[in-house]
Amino acid sequence: MIKQYTIVANFKMNMNHIEVVSYTQKLAIKLAQRNNKNIELVLIPSFTNLRSLQVLSNCEKLYITYGAQNISPYSNGAYTGAISGKMLSALGCSYVIIGHSETRILEANYGYKELESKIDQSYASNLIPIICFGDNKEMRENNKYILHLSEELKILNNILQKYPDNKYILAYEPLWAINTGVVATNKEIEEVSLLVNKLIRDPYLIYGGSVNEYNINDIKNIKGVSGVLVGKSSLDVDKLYKIACNYMDLV
Ligand code: PGA
């Protein structure tokens, strides 16, 4: 079940397993003091840290779920360096990020076919996909972003229609806002939220791109946006907690 609000902490290539365990323990202690029934906090560390999170969550009651930063479009086989959905679910993952712009750049063959295969693989392993989509600076400047986003969303809608009963999270991640310190305005996010509602059946949308403990004050109030994907600011446990508190105050 997806909760009313979801906060995804994407650690990217930061923190080793010892650091992630200590981070998670600190966060869990803070969360236990608040009513967080309607908030899902999803930690997304590097693959190498997932087993440690699994052991930790088997031993302690955490108010946290976790997932992976990527998934192979294949189920198994001779794909050196790749990680399958089955491996992730065996590690207790509930979520997987699909199509983050930083992974797309690294994958030479990335296209809509691979996107579809990754969604297929995540559902085959009972993982909820967090599907990233977005426009880049050039598209914005040339006023082509609506065209691009509409195409991406229509294709996604076709893929998701194969799974009418499955949960998913769509993350609007404008490339010009990721790791730049430039956050999209409420108006810009609202415009995309309206487009998503037009093109996708029953969407669950979150926003990602330079979210921090200050701008969350505005972002949390955007209609149709049910949470955030946080990169850099999530590396500081106090900042992530402050961001989460904003949503706890809403419910
Ligand atoms: P950022 O990253 O918060 O550091 O901009 C966001 C993301 O990973 O999408």
Residues whose N, C-alpha, C, O or C-beta is under 5 A from the ligand:
A	BS01	PGA	N10 E173 A177 I178 N179 T180 G208 G209 S210 V211 L229 V230 G231 K232 S233
